[in-house]
């Protein structure tokens, strides 16, 4: 029988061992650094196009690190923890910083939108933690991936809508449509995950 101390050391190595220091996890960590750079640009409020391009680049690395991890069989415990955490930091954090811009130029983001987005992420993450602790598969499905894509589109359009180089009247309308669509799909995705989660909890 493995002593408790040895078991703890083994688990620590499984999460933080040398194999966890791979390219996918490095890309994920870089995305976290880029997120804080993005927040600084939004807070400065003087270069919206650069902010949008940085967000698009950082968000696109989410698909890249996952692809490399699957192709090279480098999926690790650290990556499974770090990747969704960083995704939530960059998306939810950007929405929070955009909330500060409600005067001209207006980001279109409102407090109730941010509450729905962050609330959904917190509840689903808590539910996933409970289910995975019990050994149940609660991996992302189509609704979650669609939610992520639409939120990224909404953030990008919101940032670009504040740039002086896009003064056209239809830009705020298009921005608001993407924001409302992203929030609607966030609610729908949350309902799908909650229904699926409670079904799994009942199948004990």
CORPE-V139854 format. One record per residue. RES is the residue in one letter. SS is DSSP state (h for helix, s for strand, l for the rest). PHI is phi in whole degrees, -180 to 180 (999 if undefined). OMEGA is omega in whole degrees, 0 to 359 (NA if undefined). Layout:
<<RES,SS,PHI,OMEGA> <RES,SS,PHI,OMEGA>>
This chain:
<<X,l,999,182> <X,l,-77,178> <X,l,-59,180> <X,h,-53,182> <X,h,-64,180> <X,h,-66,179> <X,h,-63,179> <X,h,-65,179> <X,h,-65,179> <X,h,-65,179> <X,h,-64,179> <X,h,-64,179> <X,h,-67,180> <X,h,-65,181> <X,h,-87,188> <X,h,-116,181> <X,l,-68,183> <X,h,-60,181> <X,h,-65,179> <X,h,-77,179> <X,l,-88,184> <X,l,-117,184> <X,h,-62,179> <X,h,-57,180> <X,h,-71,175> <X,h,-66,178> <X,h,-64,179> <X,h,-61,179> <X,h,-65,178> <X,h,-64,178> <X,h,-63,177> <X,h,-66,177> <X,h,-63,179> <X,h,-63,180> <X,h,-61,181> <X,h,-70,173> <X,h,-64,178> <X,h,-63,180> <X,h,-61,178> <X,h,-64,178> <X,h,-65,180> <X,h,-65,179> <X,h,-63,178> <X,h,-68,173> <X,l,65,182> <X,l,-131,178> <X,l,-151,186> <X,h,-73,180> <X,h,-65,177> <X,h,-62,178> <X,h,-61,180> <X,h,-64,180> <X,h,-65,178> <X,h,-66,179> <X,h,-63,180> <X,h,-60,180> <X,h,-64,181> <X,h,-63,181> <X,h,-66,182> <X,h,-68,179> <X,h,-69,177> <X,h,-63,178> <X,h,-70,183> <X,h,-66,183> <X,h,-66,178> <X,h,-66,180> <X,h,-64,181> <X,h,-65,181> <X,h,-62,180> <X,h,-72,183> <X,h,-65,183> <X,l,-95,181> <X,l,54,181> <X,l,-114,177> <X,l,-73,183> <X,l,-127,176> <X,h,-62,179> <X,h,-60,180> <X,h,-65,179> <X,h,-66,178> <X,h,-85,188> <X,h,-71,186> <X,h,-60,179> <X,h,-66,178> <X,h,-63,181> <X,h,-65,178> <X,h,-57,181> <X,h,-70,178> <X,h,-62,186> <X,h,-72,182> <X,h,-76,182> <X,h,-65,179> <X,h,-63,179> <X,h,-65,177> <X,h,-61,180> <X,h,-64,180> <X,h,-68,177> <X,h,-68,179> <X,h,-61,180> <X,l,-70,185> <X,l,-107,178> <X,l,-112,172> <X,l,-94,179> <X,l,-69,357> <X,l,-79,185> <X,l,-91,178> <X,l,-80,184> <X,l,85,182> <X,l,-81,180> <X,l,-121,186> <X,h,-59,182> <X,h,-65,176> <X,h,-66,181> <X,h,-65,179> <X,h,-62,180> <X,h,-64,183> <X,h,-66,181> <X,h,-70,179> <X,h,-61,178> <X,h,-62,182> <X,h,-64,181> <X,h,-65,183> <X,h,-69,181> <X,h,-65,178> <X,h,-64,178> <X,h,-65,179> <X,h,-65,179> <X,h,-64,179> <X,h,-61,180> <X,h,-65,184> <X,h,-69,181> <X,h,-70,175> <X,h,-65,179> <X,l,-90,177> <X,l,81,181> <X,l,-98,181> <X,l,-80,179> <X,l,-130,181> <X,l,-73,183> <X,l,-64,176> <X,l,-119,185> <X,h,-60,183> <X,h,-64,178> <X,h,-69,179> <X,h,-69,177> <X,h,-64,177> <X,h,-58,181> <X,h,-63,180> <X,h,-63,182> <X,h,-69,176> <X,h,-64,179> <X,h,-66,177> <X,h,-63,181> <X,h,-63,178> <X,h,-63,181> <X,h,-61,180> <X,h,-66,178> <X,h,-61,179> <X,h,-65,182> <X,h,-68,182> <X,h,-66,180> <X,l,-91,181> <X,l,-76,180> <X,l,-60,182> <X,l,-76,178> <X,l,-123,186> <X,l,-88,188> <X,l,-68,185> <X,h,-66,183> <X,h,-78,183> <X,h,-63,178> <X,h,-62,179> <X,h,-66,178> <X,h,-63,177> <X,h,-60,182> <X,h,-65,178> <X,h,-62,181> <X,h,-66,179> <X,h,-65,180> <X,h,-65,178> <X,h,-65,179> <X,h,-62,179> <X,h,-67,179> <X,h,-62,180> <X,h,-69,175> <X,h,-61,177> <X,h,-64,180> <X,h,-62,179> <X,h,-62,178> <X,h,-60,179> <X,h,-64,178> <X,h,-63,181> <X,h,-67,180> <X,h,-65,178> <X,h,-61,179> <X,h,-66,181> <X,h,-65,181> <X,h,-70,175> <X,h,-64,178> <X,h,-66,179> <X,h,-67,181> <X,h,-80,183> <X,l,-92,178> <X,l,-87,NA>>
